[in-house]
Amino acid sequence: MKSLPKILVILFSVIILGCSNDSSNIEVPAPVPAPTPAPTPEPTPAPTPAPSDNFCPEKSAQTYDGYSLSWQDNFSGSALNQEYWSYMYGDGSDYGIPGWGNNEWQEYSDSEENIYVSSGCLYIVPKFNESNLEYFSARIRTKENKTFLFGRIDVGFSAPSISGVWPAIWMLPEENVYGGWPASGEIDILEARDDLTRELHSTIHYGRNQTNDHNYISKKTFLSDAQKLNNPLEHNIISLVWDDVGFSWLYNNSQVHSLSYSEIPDLGQNPFLERFHILINSAVGGNFPTQTPDSSQYCKIGVNECDDSKKFIIDYIAYYEKISE
C-alpha cells in the first residue's frame, strides 16, 4: 500500500481537529426582541349633530326673583292653541297693507306646510312653491285673546338661516289709542334677517304718522358663534322686560339693550303705557333683509323633508308679572 502524500495527511488532521471542537463554545447572537406596538389611540367621538327634522328641546319656563309666572304656552298639544292665537292670511291686502307694508314677497297661510305643532314646539316654515313660483309662510298673533302691559316676556326659539328670510317676535297695540301705525307704537322683541344669525335687532317704533313722522330706535347686537340665533339643538331665550320707566332686552339672560322713555326723542304722548299683543312670523323678502331670497335654499311645498335650520322654531313663550313689594 502506498503512503498518502504528506499534504493530504495534514489536511485530514485539520478537518478532524475542527470537527472535534465543542459546539457550546460557538457564539450565537441573541434574538432581537420585536418592538412593542404603540397603543392605538381611541378615536375622538364626533360631536352629536343637531337632529335635522322637528327636534324640540322641550325646555321649561324659568323662574325669576321678583316675578311670578302669569301665563305660558309650551306648545304641548297637537295643534296651535286658538284660545291664545289666531292666524293672519294672504299678502296683507285684506288688512289694508299690501306686501304687509314692507314689500314682503310671501303670502301667509294656516297650512301645515307652513305652521304646525310637534313634540312640544311650534314650527313656522317659510317655503317655496315650485309650481307657481311663490313663497308661503305663517304669521300668528294673540290679538283679542291675550294682551300684555308691563312685566317680562321670555321666548325660547331658534331662528331660520336662509337668504332673504325675516323672522320676528314683536308686539302691536291692542287698541290704537293714539291712531294708526306708528302713532300707537310697536315693540320688536327680536328681529333677524337672512343667514346673518349673529345679528340680533331690538327696536321700538313710534311717531304721529307713517308718512313724515315715523320714528324708531334700534339696537343691533353682534353675538358670538356659540350664541347665534340659529340653534335648533339647544335654542336661545330672548326676553323683554317692560315697565312704566322703559324697556330692557335680554339674550340668554344677559342684557343687550335698554331704553328709558326719557331717552326717546319726540315721544309726545307715550303709547308704551298701553296694552299690547304678541305676533310671531317669518317673512320672506321685504325692506329689512339685505339678501334677495334664493328659492334653492328654501324648503319646498309638497316636500316633507326640511332641515330644522330653515325653520322658525318656538319652544315656549312665558309672561311674568312683577310682584308688588
C-alpha positions in Angstrom: 0.0 0.0 0.0 1.3 3.4 -1.0 1.5 6.0 1.8 -0.6 9.1 1.4 1.1 12.3 0.4 2.1 14.5 3.2 -0.2 17.4 2.3 -3.3 15.2 2.4 -2.4 13.9 5.9 -2.0 17.4 7.2 -5.4 18.5 5.6 -7.1 15.5 7.0 -5.8 16.2 10.5 -7.0 19.8 10.3 -10.5 18.7 9.4 -10.6 16.2 12.3 -9.5 18.8 14.8 -12.0 21.3 13.5 -14.9 18.8 13.9 -13.8 17.8 17.4 -14.4 21.4 18.9 -17.3 21.7 21.5 -20.2 23.4 19.7 -21.2 25.0 23.0 -18.4 27.5 22.5 -19.9 28.9 19.3 -21.3 32.4 19.9 -24.9 32.7 18.7 -26.3 36.2 18.5 -29.2 36.8 20.9 -32.6 37.3 19.2 -33.6 41.0 18.9 -37.0 41.5 20.7 -39.8 42.8 18.5 -40.7 46.4 19.3 -43.8 46.8 21.4 -46.5 48.2 19.2 -47.7 51.6 20.3 -51.3 51.6 21.7 -53.9 52.6 19.2 -55.5 55.8 20.3 -59.2 55.8 20.9 -60.9 57.8 18.2 -62.3 61.1 19.5 -66.1 60.8 19.3 -67.6 63.2 16.8 -70.0 65.8 18.3 -73.6 64.8 18.2 -75.2 66.6 15.2 -78.4 68.5 15.7 -81.3 66.4 14.7 -82.4 67.6 11.2 -86.2 67.4 11.4 -88.6 68.5 14.0 -86.4 68.3 17.1 -87.6 70.2 20.1 -85.5 70.6 23.3 -88.7 70.9 25.4 -87.3 73.4 27.9 -89.4 74.8 30.7 -90.1 78.4 31.6 -87.6 79.8 34.0 -88.2 81.4 37.4 -87.0 84.9 38.4 -86.8 86.6 41.8 -89.4 89.4 42.0 -91.6 87.9 39.2 -94.5 85.4 39.1 -95.3 83.3 36.1 -98.7 84.6 34.8 -99.1 82.8 31.5 -97.3 80.5 29.2 -97.7 78.4 26.1 -95.3 75.5 25.8 -97.0 74.1 22.7 -97.6 70.7 24.3 -100.7 69.9 22.3 -101.1 68.5 18.8 -102.2 71.8 17.3 -101.9 75.6 17.8 -104.0 76.7 20.8 -106.5 79.0 19.3 -107.6 80.2 22.7 -104.4 82.1 22.6 -103.5 82.6 18.9 -105.2 83.5 15.7 -103.8 83.2 12.1 -103.3 86.0 9.7 -103.6 85.4 5.9 -102.6 86.5 2.5 -100.3 89.3 1.3 -101.6 92.0 3.7 -104.2 93.4 1.3 -107.1 92.3 3.4 -105.6 94.3 6.3 -105.0 97.4 4.2 -101.3 96.9 3.9 -100.3 95.1 0.7 -96.9 93.5 1.0 -97.5 93.8 4.7 -96.4 97.3 4.5 -92.8 96.2 3.8 -92.7 94.9 0.2 -92.7 91.4 1.5 -92.8 88.5 -1.0 -94.7 85.8 0.9 -98.3 85.0 1.5 -99.3 83.8 4.9 -101.4 80.7 5.4 -102.5 78.3 8.1 -101.4 75.3 6.1 -99.5 72.6 7.9 -96.9 73.1 5.2 -96.1 76.4 6.9 -97.1 76.1 10.5 -97.6 73.2 12.9 -97.0 72.0 16.5 -94.9 68.9 17.1 -93.0 67.4 20.0 -93.6 70.4 22.2 -92.6 73.1 19.8 -94.2 75.5 17.3 -92.7 75.4 13.8 -93.1 78.2 11.3 -91.7 77.2 7.9 -91.3 79.6 5.0 -91.5 77.5 1.8 -91.2 78.0 -1.9 -93.9 76.7 -4.2 -92.2 75.5 -7.4 -95.5 75.2 -9.3 -96.4 78.9 -9.1 -93.0 80.3 -8.0 -94.4 81.9 -4.9 -93.4 81.9 -1.2 -95.6 80.9 1.7 -95.2 81.2 5.4 -97.2 81.9 8.6 -98.0 84.7 11.0 -99.9 84.4 14.2 -100.9 86.8 17.0 -102.6 87.0 20.4 -104.9 89.9 19.5 -108.3 89.7 21.3 -107.0 86.6 23.1 -104.1 87.6 25.3 -102.8 91.1 25.9 -99.9 92.4 28.0 -98.9 95.5 29.9 -95.5 95.6 31.7 -93.8 92.6 33.1 -91.3 90.1 31.5 -91.8 88.1 28.3 -89.5 85.1 27.5 -89.4 83.2 24.3 -87.3 80.1 23.7 -86.5 79.9 20.0 -84.2 79.0 17.1 -84.3 81.3 14.0 -84.0 80.2 10.4 -80.9 80.8 8.4 -81.8 81.4 4.7 -81.2 84.3 2.3 -83.9 86.8 2.4 -85.8 85.5 5.4 -87.1 87.8 8.1 -88.3 86.1 11.4 -89.7 88.3 14.1 -91.2 88.2 17.6 -92.9 91.5 18.2 -95.8 93.5 19.7 -98.5 95.8 18.5 -101.1 97.8 20.5 -104.3 96.1 21.3 -106.1 99.3 20.7 -104.8 102.2 18.5 -105.3 104.7 21.3 -103.2 107.4 19.5 -104.1 106.4 16.0 -102.8 104.0 13.3 -99.2 102.8 13.0 -96.8 104.0 14.2 -98.6 106.5 16.5 -99.7 103.8 18.9 -96.3 102.2 18.9 -94.6 98.9 18.0 -92.2 96.8 20.1 -89.8 94.4 18.3 -88.6 91.9 20.8 -86.5 90.1 18.2 -85.8 90.5 14.5 -83.3 88.6 12.4 -82.6 88.5 8.7 -81.0 86.4 6.0 -78.3 84.0 7.1 -76.8 86.6 9.4 -77.5 84.6 12.5 -75.1 86.6 14.7 -77.1 89.8 14.3 -79.9 90.5 16.9 -82.1 93.5 16.3 -84.2 95.1 19.1 -86.4 98.1 18.1 -89.3 100.3 19.0 -91.4 102.4 16.5 -93.4 105.4 17.3 -94.5 108.8 15.8 -97.5 110.7 14.7 -97.9 109.3 11.2 -96.3 106.9 8.8 -95.6 109.4 6.0 -93.5 112.0 7.6 -93.3 111.4 11.3 -92.2 107.7 11.7 -89.5 107.4 14.4 -87.7 104.4 15.6 -84.8 103.5 17.9 -83.0 100.2 17.1 -80.0 98.3 18.5 -78.1 95.7 16.6 -76.2 93.3 18.8 -73.5 91.1 17.4 -73.4 87.6 19.0 -70.7 85.0 19.3 -70.9 81.9 17.2 -71.8 80.0 20.4 -74.9 82.1 20.8 -76.0 82.5 17.2 -79.7 82.8 16.6 -79.9 79.7 14.5 -79.5 76.9 17.2 -82.0 74.1 16.6 -80.4 71.8 19.1 -80.2 74.0 22.2 -82.3 77.1 21.4 -81.8 80.5 22.9 -84.0 82.7 25.1 -85.0 86.3 24.1 -86.6 88.4 26.8 -88.3 91.8 27.1 -88.5 93.4 30.5 -91.0 96.3 30.3 -92.3 98.7 32.9 -93.5 102.3 33.4 -89.9 103.5 33.1 -88.8 101.8 29.9 -87.5 98.6 28.3 -84.7 96.1 28.7 -83.9 93.4 26.1 -82.0 90.3 27.3 -80.5 87.4 25.4 -79.9 84.2 27.4 -80.5 86.4 30.5 -77.8 88.9 29.6 -78.8 92.5 28.8 -78.2 93.5 25.2 -80.2 96.8 25.1 -82.1 99.1 27.4 -84.1 102.2 26.8 -85.9 104.5 29.2 -88.9 106.6 28.0 -87.0 109.8 29.0 -84.3 108.9 26.3 -86.8 108.7 23.5 -86.8 111.9 21.5 -90.1 113.5 20.4 -92.1 110.8 22.1 -95.1 113.0 23.0 -97.9 111.0 24.4 -96.4 107.7 25.4 -98.1 104.7 23.6 -96.0 102.3 25.5 -98.1 102.7 28.6 -101.0 100.8 26.9 -101.8 97.2 26.4 -100.1 95.3 23.5 -100.4 91.8 21.9 -97.7 89.5 20.6 -97.1 88.5 17.0 -94.7 85.8 15.6 -94.0 85.4 12.0 -91.3 84.6 9.4 -91.5 86.9 6.3 -89.6 86.4 3.0 -88.0 89.4 1.3 -89.1 93.0 2.1 -87.4 96.1 3.2 -85.4 94.6 6.1 -83.4 91.7 4.7 -80.2 92.6 2.9 -80.2 89.5 0.7 -82.5 88.5 -2.1 -84.4 85.3 -1.4 -82.8 82.3 -3.1 -85.5 79.8 -3.8 -83.0 76.9 -3.8 -82.3 77.5 -0.1 -86.0 77.2 0.9 -87.9 74.1 1.8 -90.5 73.2 -0.9 -94.2 73.0 -0.8 -95.2 69.3 -1.1 -91.9 68.0 0.1 -91.8 66.7 3.7 -88.1 66.8 4.2 -87.0 70.1 5.6 -84.0 70.8 7.8 -84.7 72.5 11.2 -82.1 75.2 10.3 -84.6 76.6 7.8 -87.5 76.8 10.3 -88.5 79.4 12.9 -88.9 77.2 16.0 -90.6 78.4 19.2 -90.1 76.1 22.2 -92.2 78.2 24.6 -93.4 81.7 25.5 -93.8 82.8 29.0 -95.2 86.0 30.6 -94.3 87.1 34.1 -95.8 89.9 36.2 -93.7 91.8 38.7 -94.5 91.0 42.3 -95.7 94.1 44.2 -93.5 95.0 47.1 
